[in-house]
Structures are given as C-alpha cells and as structure tokens.
Amino acid sequence: MDQSLDGNAEPYQRLLVLLTVAVRNAVRSRVRFAGLDAEDVVQEVLLALHLKRSTWMRGTPVGPWVAAIARNKIVDALRRRGRRTEVPIESVLETLGFEEVSGQEQAHDLERALAKLNPRQREVVRAVSLEGHTAQEAAARLRMSEGAVRVTLHRSLKVLAGHVQCGAG
Amino acid sequence: MNTENLIHALVIDGSRPVVPIGRTLLRALGLAIIVAELSLFILHPRVDIVQALSTTPFAFKLLLMLALTATSAVVLVDTARPISAPHRRWVLILAPLLLSGGVIVELITVPPHAWTAQLIGHNAAHCLMFIPLLSVAPLACLLLALRGGAPAHPMLAAAAAGLQAAGVGATIYALTCPDDNPLFIAAWYSVAIAIVTATSAFIGRRLLRW
C-alpha cells in the first residue's frame, strides 16, 4: 500500500486485485439477500477506496481502513434499497477474505453511470478501462495530451462515484 | 463494465503520488489564514496595536485564539478519516480551560460593580457580526479540502472545520477589536464561534457525505 500511494502502478495493480477479492467476500455475504448485485457494490467500494486513498495513514493497518470504507458503501447500497440496516464494522473486517480468485464479474450500475459523463470523458474512460490502453496510448488515439487524459480520467472517476452514490438513476 | 476493466482505469489514475489528507488540510489552513489576513486591509487593526501587543490581556486574547486554531487542527485531521479516532479530542478543552482561568483572574482582580461594564464591552454587536463574516472564506477553504477526505462522521468533521475557521476569523478580528478582557471574550467571542461551528456542521452534514 505504501508503494501504491507513491504512484507505482504495479504494486497498486496487485493491491487492487487483492482488495477486490477481499471486498467481494465481505460484500457478497451481506448484500445478496437484499436482492442487490454484489459486483455493483464491489465496484463502488473499489472506486471509493481509490478516490479516498489519501485518508489512509501510512504505517497503520490497511484492514480496518478498507473495512470502514467498505462498510460505508455497503450501508449506502442497502439504504438505497430502502432498508435501514446496521452493519457492524467488525463483521466486515472478519469477512474480508482472500480465498477466492475470479475476474470476469459483470456489473451494471457503473455502465449506467457512464451515460452521465460527457462524450469526451466517456471516450477516455472506455479507452483506459474496456480497451485497456495506458494513458499514453489513449492520448495518442484520442489526440489529446497525456496530461489532459489524466485530468479527464480523474474527473470522470469522481463523477462516476458521485452518480453511483446518488442512486444511479 | 467488468471489475478488471475498472481496476485498470484506477491503476492508470493512481500513477501519481498521493497527497495525504493531513497535508491537504494544512495547506488549506495556510490558504485560509492568508485569505483572512487580506481583510485586514479593509478592517484595519486597532491603532494602538504595537503598545497593545505588550499588554497581558491582549497577548492572552491572541494566545487563546491561536490555541483554539491549533487544537481544532489536530481534531480536524482525525475526523477527516473513515476510522473514527476519538482519542485526541480532549485537546479541545485546552482553549476553554485557558479562558476560564482568565475569567477567574479577572473576577478576582476587578471589583464586582465593574463586572457588567467589562462583560458588555465596547462593541459586542461588531464582534458577533465580524467573527462569522471573517470566518466565511477560511471555512470555504477548509470544507473544500475536506471534500477530499472520507470522514467517518461528516457532521463532526464539518464542526471541527467550523471551529478552526472560527479560530482563524476570531484571531484576525482580535487584532482589530478593542475589548481584551476575558469576560467579554467568554460572553461574545464564544457565541460567535459557536455560530460558525454550528453553521458549518449543518452545511457539512450533506456536503461531506461520500
């Protein structure tokens, strides 16, 4: 996590993959019975972990921090379903598991939130996510500067997080 | 979008070092102080400020306001994080404690018939108006910075930001205000600071949700 905050892509990639598995375990056990798509919530948690990573204090354990953010998002998601629910943080922490590995889960909330972006933002997000380009490649393809791609991407992620939060329509 | 695609986008966005939230808030405080100081061009410091600096009540007043600003900074950084950390909140009692000490000394040294005059001072209404006004710009700086945080309790974090903004506003106002005695500060400064804190808590409850 330390290295990830310094902007090193490879450790960050590994960290996010690891966290995804952990968060998925925690989310599945408490969201499925509410009739929610677990993967939607997982993606929402990932987005929040990413955008709020400046609030992790170096040198402190990562687990409780991840659990606190995950819980906030799970509670949000359940509340959107109109259920008042208490999710104790300890239980989230316990179920952050690392056993399962899988990659291709589809989810829909983010797909819907993409519609809220302006065309340019959508292009950038598609280029770096669906098509898997680096910022440099995306810049070349969309005839933008690399800096502009980065700024647009960052803005878009914030917009996406905001839209998922207010109910995605 | 599947999760793998999302992770790829996040990794690309994350390829830059992150500024820790504590540092962001400190920068916002710096900016808040600079902005608040600009208002001294309109609202001139009191004319006798150089002599006043060497008098105990004035120095005590400044010390109080600086203590408020510093202690609320400590609490603000804690409340900006998703894990609630109540263990350092006790520092907030330092400023009120100092103030009550000052009030006690004043009550002992000033004869009772003069208490009311001390309490009402010269311009209580000014104080109630200008401290909140001077706190608006600092508050905006701090709340904007806090939006980058992930407060466990948004309202609490906003209140801490309000307290700090009020600390900055009150420090600047203290430089222009002719009333230095602790009784006056206890009666009027505290009300003005409470107004700013409450307003901020109210705004922040929605603004700081994440």
Interface residues (C-beta under 8 A of the other chain):
Chain A: S4 L5 D6 G7 N8 A9 Y12 Q13 L16 V17 T20 E39 V42 Q43 L46 L47 A48 H50 K52 R53 S54 T55 M57 R58 P64 W65 A68 I69 N72 G103 Q104 E105 Q106 A107 L110 E111 L114 V125 V128 S129 L130 G132 T134 A135 R150 L153 H154 L157 Q165
Chain B: M1 N2 T3 E4 N5 L6 I7 H8 A9 L10 V11 I12 D13 G14 S15 R16 P17 V18 V19 P20 I21 G22 T24 A80 R81 P82 I83 G148 G149 A150 A152 R209 W210
